[in-house]
């Protein structure tokens, strides 16, 4: 399994984001429960978020992200995906 850092840049529609957030977080909790989502959280300035996933490959991750309620509601203006190779920290086996 590969790890991917995903950056979301949100649209300016904060009211709609607030409305959809419970469904978005439920989607993320389900991904976490399946072992796909390692960590996620918004930028402090609320312009986007960082999410770290484990997935078979980038195509599988993109397919998963299509079902994020934020994406389905057109609240994500841009998605940047980079395969991530942790070398230090708690995610790295000794």
Secondary structure, DSSP 8 states (H G I E B T S, - for coil): -EEEEEEEEE-S-HHHHHHHHHHHHHHHHHHHHTT-EEEEEE-TTSSEEEEEEEESSHHHHHHHHTT-HHHHTT-EEEEEEEEE---SSTTS--
